Amino acid sequence: MEEIKVVIADDDPSSRMLLAQFTKLLPDYTVAGEAASGNELLELVMKEKPEIVLLDIQMPDLNGVEAARACKMIAPSVHIIFTTGHEEYAVEAFNLSAVDYLVKPIERTRFFMALEKARKSIAAAKAIEVRAAKMEWKRLAIKSNQTFAYVPVEEILFIEKEGRKSVVHTVDERFETHEPLLDLEERLPDYFHKTHRSYLVNLKKIVKIEALGETYSAHFANCEKTAYISKLKINEIHRLMGT
């Protein structure tokens, strides 16, 4: 899992130090910076693009609520956890879609729970983005030298690694690109599956799988082209094809 960037905003140095120490106890989080005022926080958010902001309510320049509004304008996906010695801003904080609201003195276990809540929210938001992107994806843009080809995703049979190139195969055509197989896989729907270290195959297009010595070949309708499936992947492919 990639580390989650955390920025701490509090005008009290001892509070910042405590929150930083708590954060560093967890392996999946990193403190990307600290701010002593609302304006410093905004500069940090623009520079570091954190996923989480730990934000005190009472600060100079901009108070926590004002700073949170400004942060959301700069980075709408940022997750705010308020930290304060007072409870009277709780309703306003949650109106700003804060992940949590911690009242000082902050207990370590409670702090960990707030970060975990934020982590789950971040993961859920990213999953939604990925699903939406794949649902909306209709064509694959393939760059070859100074030329772009736009191939309908549903027409792609498989993508094959040839030396330093990736070759995108349809029934009648082939398109070469220097984009790595892994990068292409990230841009395609889930029914494109790595069947071999050199092949990314559209499982919806396979009509027959045939044993071929130590490996297997995938066949497609109305086409003589074939793709390879490794013996390490064959059981997984059979399972996926049956669902």
Summary of the structure (lengths in Angstrom):
residues: 243
radius of gyration: 24.9
end to end distance: 28.4
largest distance: 72.6
contacts: 732
relative contact order: 0.08
helix: 37%
strand: 33%
